[in-house]
Amino acid sequence: MFNRRYTVLSGLGLLAFLNSFEARAQTQDIKTAQVDKLFDNFMRRGDLPVEFKVNVYRTSATGLGAHIGTILVRNSFIKIGGRDEPALIIKSYLVSLTPGPHAFHIHENPDCGPKAKDGLMVPGLAAGGHLFAEYKTGGVDQVTLICKSHLGNLPNLVVNADGTTTEEIVVPRLALADIVNRSIMVHASQDDASAREACGVFK
């Protein structure tokens, strides 16, 4: 499943990629809403031969800390109940982390910076909460929440005794389209509510 060749794009590469995509759409006189839908569909393709690089930094109460490596993300397919289903492949190349399992999440905002809480600057808090999947029913005036799940709750990231990790994680139900303009967060321990230790933004 992992023997294909992929083009790796950094954050700047992604920006150029998006601009090129939008320019092609404009030459075909496609409206913005149609462009957004086309892009979303494109970024959900399991056979998309592009791998994106996310730079990861230590979080800090004063801004971004030291660069500690990269995370590569790409779409793929996995077998679920005999069916080929899209999935997100996340490969980490990180150093200088605390050994052991770490909670690993997609967070709502494309911002790894600090944010004030109770009068103190909290590292990584600008990333917002975990990415959730919600299903609601009801009209404009009355909405009932049927379910709320951790769509962005990834398998734990296991860090070696030397503080490095090259772990590859397969995430069903997610695609590149779901993490555009989001952040990828490494917590200090396997506790989901532990400190936000490192972070990268996928813009």
N, C-alpha and C positions, 0 to 999 in steps of 0.2 A: 504493500500500500504506500510505502514511503520512498520508492525508488525513482520517482520522477524528477526531472530537473526543473528548478524554479528560479524565476527572476526575483532577486531580493531588492526591495525598495525601502529606503529610509523615510523619515518624516518629510524631508524635502522632496524625495522621489514621489511620495504619495501626493503631495501638493501638485507637482507637475503632471502626475497621472490624472488627477481630478480635473485640472485645468484643461488638459488635452481632451478628456472625455466630454467636458462641458462645451468646448469649442466645436467639437465634431457635431454635438447635438444642435448647437446654434446654427451651423451651416445648413442643417436639415430643417430649420424653422420649427423646432420642437419646443413647446412651452415648458416653463420651469417645473411645474408639477409633474409633467411627463418625464423630464430629465431626472428628477428625484426618484421617480418610480423605476426608471430604467437603471439608474445607478444602484438602487437598492437590490433590484433583481440580479444585476451583474455581480454585486459583492456577495450574493448568497450562492453563487454557482459553486458546487462542489468540485468541479473540474477546472476552476480558475488557476492558471499556472503562474501565480504571482505570490510571493512571500514578502510580508512587510516587516521591517525592523523597528522595534520600539526601544528607545534608549531609556534606561532605568537609573534613577538617582536615589540616594538616601534622602529621606524626608528630614526637615529641619524646622524649628520654630521661627527661623529668620528667612526661609526660602529654600531653594533646592540645595541639597548637599552634594557630596562627591558622586561622580558617575561610577556605577558599580557593574555595568554590563548591559546586555541587550536581551530582548525577548523577540523571537521570530514567530509570526502568526500567519496562518494560511488556512484555506478551506480544504476539505477533503470529504470522503465518503466513509461511512462505517456500516456494518451489517447490524440491523436491529430487526429481530423477528423474521429473518430471511430477506429483508428489504434493504436496498441501498439508501441510507439517509445521510444528509449533509451533517458535517461536524467541523468544529474548529480545532486545529492542531496548534498547540502552544509549546514552543521549545525555548527553555531558559538557559542563558549563559551568564550567570551572575557570580559575583565574588563578595567577600567581606560581609556575609550575613551570619546570623546566629545559627549554629548547628541545630538540626532537628526539623520537625514538621512545622510549616507555617501556613496559616490561613491565607488563601489566595483568591482574590475577587476582581470582578469588573465593577468599577464604581461609576456613578452617574455622570460626573462632570470631567471635562478634559483639563483638569487643573490639579497639580500635585503639591501646590503651595500650602502654607499654613493658613489657619483661620481662627479668629477669636472665639473662645467659648468660656463663659464665666470669668471674663476678664483676662484670660491667658491665651497666648497663641499656641494652637495645637498643630503639630506637624501633620501634613497631609489631609487636614480636615476639609480643605477647599474641594477635594475630590467628591464630596457629598456622600450619600449613602450607597449601599449595594444596589446594583441593577436588579430590579424586580420584574417579574412577569405578573400582570394583573388581568383578571377577567371580571368585567362588570356587566350588570344587566339593569334595565330600567330606562325611563325616559329622561328628559332634560332636567326635570324637577326632582326626580327620585332615582337615585342610583344605589344599587345594592352590590357590595363587594362579594363576589362568589369565592375567589381564591386569590392568594398572594404568595408567590413562591420565589425562592432565590435563583432567578435565572442566571445571575452573574456569580453564583457561588461555585467556584472551581474546586477540583480536588486539591488537597493539601500539596504544597510545594515542599519537597524534602531536601534539606540542605545537608551536605556532607560535614564531617568533623572539621575539615579545613576551611569551612565557610563558603564553599563553592557549590554550585548546582548546575547540571546540564540536563535536568529532567525534562522529558517530553510528556505533555498531558493532552489527552483526547477529550474534547468537551462536546457531547451531543447537544442538540437544540440550538447551538450558537453558530453564527457565521460572522465573517468579517463585517458585514453590514451592521451587526449588533454592537460592535465595539468602536465604530467610527465616532469620533468626538466623545470618547469615554477615556477613563484611566484604568490601568491595571495596577492593583495594589498588593504588596507583600506585607502581611502583618507580622508582628514580632514573635508570635507563637501560633499554635494551632487554634487558639481561642479567637473566634470571629470578632470579638470586641477588643482584642489586644491592640497595642499601639501600632500605628501605621509606620512600618520600618523603611519601606522603599516603594517607589512608584514610577510609572512611565505613562506617557500620554500617547494615544493613537489618534492623530488628527488627520 
